[in-house]
Amino acid sequence: MNASSRAPAVETLRWRDGRLELIDQRLLPSRFEYLSCSGAAEVAVAIRAMAVRGAPAIGCAAAFGIALEAQREKHRAPAQFSDAMDTAFKTLAESRPTAVNLFWALDRMRAVLAQGRDPKAVAEKLVEAALALFHADLETNRAIGRAGAALVPDGARVLTHCNTGALATAGHGTALGVVRSARDAGKRISVIASETRPYLQGARLTAWELTQEGIPVTLITDSAAGHLMSRGAVDMVVVGADRIAANGDVANKIGTYTLAVLAERHRIPFYVAAPLSSIDTSVADGASIPIEERGAAEVTGYAGVRWAPEGVAVANPAFDITPAALVSALFTEKGVVERPDAARIRALFDR
């Protein structure tokens, strides 16, 4: 079975009888449960609380959140419907600041909203648009996987960071999608997954996804990456992105920049797998990308267990910026962009 025909490993998001169901990723790997949402505010809470996370999945969830709200409000008068939808867009836009896919999806849903005045007809079009965005993301991920897999040698040991698989997208994944596509092409491949501080998404989610599919995976602490690279145990690094600036700078989960510097030191290819919807051409460089600061509790302990002393100050940035100069190539649905810069990013959109 090839990558284009293989069904998604997990249904991260699913539309069921006018409701959105999301895998509650806060509970994995100990429990597998779906969280049901019936309106935009509930979806915004799920995004903010990281019940759903990963830039493409956040974009899909936001689109469904708009569709849900339209279904709830479609019996109102046009003016009331418009006000309710404005509130829904604002609520979802404020849920998380860094992942540009969120705003990309909301812009597309707003364009659909502007196409009509009858609330019932518009509500149906918004459901169709959200479903179309979801299916397009799945196909985009498969195209990214095919593009990246071509550069993965047989027997490669791939170091990845955070979670970039089916759980972070509509299905298949971005960086993990490259791994899946290489496996589906018959290549022997294994993964080294960093635990990914502060929310342990590598340990909880990436390791879970890969073990579900029988792909060999070794879990390491974030601070062990340099040691493994120095011992020749890593052949390539493949990560995802929450936002890519016009010049190719990459915002991704905190610790990505460290891996890029280490990869350059050890002459290991450092690849970024992301859809075009993660490229924000309105932002000149990484310095202009907002960096989300999350709560101290994600660092001082986990699952109700506290290990840090009371009163300690905590800095908890969720993302960092990797300069484009450290990126060997971008894997996108339109192919591979080696040594990305502003000119190559512009040319990518003309392909």
KOLTOR-561449 format. One record per residue (C-alpha): x, y, z. Coordinates in steps of 0.5 Angstrom, whole numbers, plus 500, padded with zeros to 3 digits. Layout:
XYZ;...
END
This chain:
500500500;503507498;503513502;497516498;492510499;494509506;488511511;490516516;493513522;488516527;483521526;485527530;479531528;472528525;466532524;460528526;452530526;454537526;459537532;466537532;470531535;477532537;482527540;484530547;491530546;492532554;490525556;495521551;498516552;494514558;487515555;484515548;478520548;475524544;472531546;466534543;465541541;459545539;461552538;467556537;468558544;469551546;474550540;477556542;478553549;481546546;486550542;488554548;488548553;492544547;487539547;488540540;495542537;500543531;499548527;495545521;490541526;489548529;487551523;482545521;479546528;478553527;475553521;470547524;469552530;466557525;462552522;459550528;458557530;454558524;450552525;448554532;446561529;443560523;436561525;437568527;436575523;442577518;444582523;444578529;448572525;453577523;454580530;455572533;460570527;464576528;465574536;466567534;472570529;475574534;474568540;478563535;483568533;485570540;486562542;493562540;498567537;504564534;501558529;499562522;495556520;490559525;489566521;490563514;484558516;480564519;481568513;478563508;472562512;471569513;471570505;466564505;462568510;462574505;459571499;452571502;447574506;442568508;444565515;442558513;445558506;452561509;452556514;452550510;457553505;461554511;461547513;463545506;469550506;471547513;471540510;474542504;480545508;480539512;481534506;486539503;490539509;491531509;493531501;498537502;501533508;502527503;505531498;510534503;511527505;513525498;517531497;521529503;522522503;526523496;531526501;531520506;536515505;535508506;537506514;536513516;536515523;532521524;531526530;525530530;522534535;515536538;510532535;509533527;504527526;497525524;496528531;498535529;494535522;488533519;492526518;499523516;503529518;509534516;515531519;513525521;509525514;516524511;518519516;511515514;512516506;519514507;517507510;511506505;516507500;520501503;526504506;528502513;527508517;528509525;526515529;530519535;524523538;526528543;521529549;520536548;520541554;516543557;509540555;513533553;509532546;515528543;514523549;507523550;505524542;510522537;513516541;505514542;504515534;510511532;509505536;502505534;505504527;511499529;516505526;522504531;523510535;528511541;526517546;531521549;531527553;532534550;539535552;541528549;541531542;548534542;551527545;548523540;550527534;557527537;557520537;555519529;548516531;544521528;543522520;538528519;534532523;526533521;522538524;515542523;514549523;508553526;510559522;515561517;517568515;518571508;526570509;525563511;526564518;522558522;518559529;517552532;517549538;522551543;528547543;528547535;533553534;538549539;537542534;539547528;545549531;548542533;546540527;550545523;556544528;556536526;554537519;548534519;542536515;537540518;530540514;523543516;517540513;511545513;505547508;505553504;499555509;505556515;509561511;507568513;509572507;507578511;512577516;519579514;523575518;523571525;524577529;517579528;513573529;510573536;512568541;507565546;509565553;505559557;504558564;509556569;505550571;508546565;515547567;514546575;511540575;506535571;500531572;499534579;506533581;510539583;518538583;520545583;520550589;514554591;516562589;521560583;521565577;519561571;520563563;516558559;516561551;513555547;517557541;523559538;526562532;531558527;534563522;534561515;541560514;541554519;535550515;538545509;531545506;524546506;519540505;513543502;507540498;510544492;517540493;523542496;526548497;534548499;537553503;531557503;531565503;526571501;527570493;526562494;520563498;517568493;519563487;515557491;509561491;510561483;511554482;
END
